[in-house]
Amino acid sequence: MGVFVFLPLVLPLTAWPVARLAEQHLHPRTATRLLTALAVCSTVCLGLVMVVGTAQLPGNPLPDGWSDPEVRAAVPYDEIAGKAAIPALCAVLVACARTLARHARVRRRAHRALAGLPDTQVAVLPDAAPYAYALPGRRARGTRAGRVVVTTALLDRLAPAERRALFAHERAHLTGRHDRFLLAVRLAARANPFLRPLGTAVAYTAERWADEEAARAIGSRRTVARAIGTAALVSRGTPAPTLAGLAAPGPVPRRVAALLGPAPAARNWPPAFTSVGLAAWAAAAGTAVSAMSSANSAVTMVFILHAATPL
């Protein structure tokens, strides 16, 4: 397994320049997927380090065979990783559990608030506070995949065309399941603080993804830009960072400027010898190296355990 298991833990140090390249030059859909994949792969490798380190300690809760002397001899850095693994694992589990609990609690409260409203995709709340967000739901027969939640206070501030932009934006969040991307990178950042730049970048690219989908749906980029600017001035944002909304916290001026410019190229992969191609290859290379290192570490660990103990 060697140092390869630690490589994806160091790669996130390059997250800031990679994230900046991706969010500035790639199509928002591509950037969101690549950066989320990079965060997930790095987190998987962190989990492998913790499992390996924990297996080296006598009295660990894992099967006895995982502490076999042959396994200890085959896995390097057992003393360092073993001593650091348990407190790190506990801290990561607590942080991730708190994030998941808050996400679930906010979703439950939001669904309860809609209990008495008509079963439509757009739920209008008679609230004096202006806000709007996409509330995901379970995909099951007879139920909706999610609902757009908006208050009368925000609708009163928007022109009819801007309202259509708002609804198209939130529907794009629901269709693309952007809440999953936001939750994945937020959990990854809880496990590895070096991944925080990726979390910020994915929050921005997910909003840009929805912006572009809304502009395509209503046929006016300028209208979407006006809706974003108006909502950002009066809205209080979303109830949780893992729920997406039109006026989500972040660089709103950059989103507006992007909408006032030409639409990003929707091609699957840009040419290599361009700024867009450089950004794509940089993000893809980081993701590929992280994924390969994670796969190498996982497969090697399975082979070591299989050879040393009867599984």
C-alpha positions in Angstrom: 0.0 0.0 0.0 2.9 2.3 0.8 2.7 6.0 0.5 0.0 5.8 -2.2 -2.7 5.6 0.5 -1.6 9.0 1.7 -1.4 10.6 -1.7 -5.1 11.5 -2.0 -4.8 13.1 1.4 -2.1 15.5 0.1 -3.8 16.1 -3.2 -6.5 18.3 -1.7 -3.7 20.9 -1.0 -4.1 21.6 -4.7 -7.9 22.0 -4.3 -7.9 25.8 -4.4 -6.2 26.3 -7.8 -8.0 23.3 -9.4 -11.3 24.6 -8.0 -10.6 28.1 -9.4 -9.7 26.8 -12.8 -12.8 24.5 -12.9 -15.3 27.1 -11.7 -14.0 29.8 -14.1 -13.5 27.9 -17.3 -15.6 24.6 -17.3 -19.3 24.2 -17.9 -20.9 24.3 -14.4 -22.3 20.8 -14.8 -18.9 19.3 -15.6 -17.1 21.3 -12.8 -19.7 20.2 -10.2 -19.3 16.5 -11.1 -15.5 16.5 -11.3 -14.9 18.4 -8.1 -17.4 16.3 -6.2 -15.7 13.1 -7.5 -12.3 14.5 -6.3 -13.7 15.2 -2.8 -15.3 11.7 -2.6 -12.2 9.9 -3.7 -10.0 11.7 -1.2 -12.5 10.9 1.6 -12.5 7.2 0.6 -8.7 7.1 1.0 -8.9 8.8 4.4 -11.3 6.1 5.5 -8.8 3.4 4.3 -6.0 5.0 6.3 -8.2 4.9 9.4 -9.2 1.3 8.8 -5.6 0.3 8.3 -4.4 2.2 11.3 -7.1 0.9 13.5 -6.4 -2.7 12.5 -2.9 -2.4 13.8 -3.9 -1.7 17.4 -4.5 -4.6 19.8 -8.0 -4.8 21.1 -9.6 -3.0 18.2 -13.2 -3.7 17.4 -12.4 -5.3 14.0 -12.0 -9.1 13.6 -8.9 -10.6 15.2 -7.4 -11.6 11.9 -7.0 -7.9 10.9 -4.3 -7.5 13.6 -2.4 -10.6 12.3 1.4 -10.1 12.5 1.6 -10.7 8.8 -0.8 -7.9 8.1 1.1 -5.6 10.4 4.3 -6.5 8.5 2.7 -5.9 5.1 1.1 -2.5 5.9 3.7 0.3 6.4 3.4 3.2 8.7 1.4 1.1 11.2 2.8 2.8 14.3 2.0 6.3 13.1 -1.3 5.6 11.4 -2.4 3.3 14.3 -1.9 5.8 17.0 -3.5 8.6 15.0 -6.4 6.6 13.5 -8.7 6.2 16.4 -8.9 9.9 17.5 -9.1 11.0 13.9 -11.9 8.4 13.2 -13.9 9.5 16.2 -13.6 13.2 15.3 -14.6 12.5 11.7 -17.6 10.4 12.7 -18.8 13.0 15.2 -18.5 15.9 12.6 -20.2 13.9 9.8 -22.9 12.7 12.1 -23.7 16.3 13.2 -23.8 17.5 9.6 -26.1 14.6 8.6 -28.4 15.2 11.6 -28.7 18.9 10.9 -29.5 18.2 7.2 -32.2 15.7 8.1 -33.6 17.9 10.8 -33.9 20.9 8.4 -35.6 18.7 5.8 -38.1 17.3 8.3 -39.0 20.8 9.5 -39.4 22.0 5.9 -41.7 19.1 5.0 -43.8 19.6 8.2 -44.2 23.3 7.3 -45.7 22.2 3.9 -48.1 19.7 5.4 -51.2 21.8 5.1 -50.5 23.2 1.6 -51.8 21.8 -1.7 -49.8 19.0 -3.2 -48.2 20.9 -6.0 -44.6 21.2 -7.1 -44.5 24.9 -6.1 -45.3 25.5 -2.5 -46.1 29.2 -1.6 -45.7 30.0 2.0 -47.5 33.1 3.5 -44.4 34.3 5.2 -43.2 37.9 5.6 -39.5 36.8 5.2 -38.4 36.6 1.5 -36.7 33.3 0.6 -36.9 30.4 -1.8 -35.2 27.0 -2.0 -35.5 23.6 -3.6 -36.7 20.9 -1.1 -35.8 17.4 -2.3 -38.0 14.5 -1.7 -38.0 10.8 -2.0 -38.5 9.3 -5.5 -41.3 6.8 -5.0 -44.5 5.9 -6.8 -47.2 8.5 -6.1 -44.8 11.0 -4.5 -42.9 13.9 -5.9 -39.1 14.0 -6.3 -39.1 17.4 -4.6 -40.9 20.8 -4.3 -40.0 24.4 -4.8 -40.6 26.4 -1.7 -41.1 30.2 -2.0 -42.7 32.8 0.2 -45.2 35.4 -0.8 -42.8 38.1 0.4 -40.2 37.1 -2.3 -42.8 36.7 -5.0 -44.0 40.2 -4.4 -40.5 41.6 -5.0 -40.1 39.8 -8.4 -41.6 40.7 -11.8 -43.6 37.9 -13.6 -40.6 37.1 -15.9 -38.3 36.9 -12.8 -40.7 34.6 -11.1 -40.5 32.2 -14.0 -36.7 32.4 -13.8 -37.0 31.6 -10.0 -39.1 28.5 -10.6 -36.9 27.3 -13.5 -33.8 27.7 -11.3 -35.2 25.8 -8.4 -36.6 23.0 -10.7 -33.1 22.7 -12.1 -31.8 22.1 -8.6 -34.4 19.3 -8.1 -33.8 17.7 -11.5 -30.0 17.7 -11.1 -30.2 16.5 -7.4 -27.8 19.2 -6.5 -28.5 18.7 -2.8 -26.6 15.4 -3.1 -23.5 17.1 -4.5 -23.6 19.8 -1.7 -24.0 17.2 1.0 -21.2 15.0 -0.4 -18.7 17.8 -0.5 -19.8 19.1 2.9 -19.2 15.7 4.5 -15.9 15.4 2.7 -14.8 18.8 4.1 -15.8 17.6 7.6 -13.6 14.6 7.2 -10.7 16.4 5.6 -10.4 20.2 6.2 -8.1 20.5 3.1 -11.3 19.9 1.0 -13.0 23.0 2.1 -12.1 24.9 -1.1 -13.9 22.2 -3.1 -17.0 22.6 -1.0 -17.1 26.4 -1.7 -16.4 25.8 -5.4 -19.1 23.1 -5.7 -21.7 25.4 -4.0 -20.9 28.0 -6.6 -20.9 25.7 -9.6 -24.1 24.0 -8.6 -25.8 27.5 -8.5 -24.2 28.3 -11.9 -25.5 25.0 -13.2 -29.0 25.9 -12.2 -28.6 29.4 -13.6 -27.7 28.1 -17.0 -30.6 25.6 -17.0 -33.0 28.4 -16.0 -31.7 30.7 -18.7 -32.1 27.9 -21.3 -35.6 27.1 -20.0 -37.0 30.7 -20.2 -34.8 31.9 -23.1 -33.4 35.0 -21.4 -30.1 35.1 -19.5 -30.6 38.7 -18.6 -33.9 37.9 -16.8 -32.3 35.2 -14.7 -29.5 37.7 -13.8 -32.1 40.2 -12.7 -33.9 37.6 -10.6 -30.7 36.6 -8.9 -29.8 40.2 -8.1 -33.2 41.0 -6.7 -33.4 37.9 -4.7 -29.9 38.4 -3.3 -30.8 41.9 -2.1 -33.9 40.9 -0.2 -33.6 37.2 0.6 -32.2 35.6 3.7 -30.9 32.6 1.8 -31.6 28.9 2.3 -32.3 27.2 5.7 -29.2 25.0 5.4 -26.0 25.0 3.2 -27.0 21.6 1.8 -30.2 22.9 0.3 -29.9 24.9 -2.9 -31.7 28.2 -3.6 -31.7 31.1 -6.0 -30.1 33.5 -3.5 -27.7 31.1 -1.9 -24.7 32.7 -0.1 -21.7 33.2 -2.4 -20.3 35.3 -5.2 -23.6 36.6 -6.6 -21.9 39.3 -8.7 -19.9 36.6 -10.5 -23.0 34.7 -11.2 -24.7 37.8 -12.6 -21.7 38.7 -14.7 -21.5 35.1 -16.1 -25.2 35.3 -17.1 -24.7 38.7 -18.8 -21.9 37.1 -20.9 -22.2 34.3 -23.5 -23.4 30.9 -22.5 -20.6 28.4 -21.6 -19.8 25.7 -24.2 -21.9 22.7 -23.6 -19.6 20.2 -25.3 -18.6 17.2 -23.3 -14.8 17.8 -23.4 -13.1 21.0 -24.5 -9.9 21.1 -26.6 -6.7 20.5 -24.5 -4.8 23.6 -25.8 -7.2 26.2 -24.5 -7.9 27.7 -21.0 -11.0 25.7 -20.8 -9.2 22.5 -21.8 -6.4 23.2 -19.2 -9.0 23.6 -16.5 -10.7 20.4 -17.6 -7.5 18.4 -17.7 -6.3 19.8 -14.3 -9.6 18.9 -12.6 -9.7 15.5 -14.4 -6.1 14.7 -13.5 -6.6 15.4 -9.9 -9.7 13.3 -9.8 -8.1 10.4 -11.7 -5.0 10.3 -9.5 -7.1 10.4 -6.4 -9.4 7.7 -7.7 -6.5 5.5 -8.8 -4.8 5.9 -5.4 -8.0 5.0 -3.6 -8.5 2.0 -5.7 -4.9 0.9 -5.4 -5.0 1.2 -1.6 -8.4 -0.7 -1.3 -7.4 -3.6 -3.6 -4.0 -3.9 -2.0 -5.5 -4.0 1.5 -8.0 -6.7 0.4 -5.2 -8.8 -1.0 -3.1 -8.5 2.1 -6.0 -9.4 4.4 -7.0 -12.3 2.2 -3.5 -13.7 2.1 -2.9 -13.3 5.8 -6.3 -14.4 7.2 -9.0 -16.8 6.1 -11.8 -14.4 5.0 
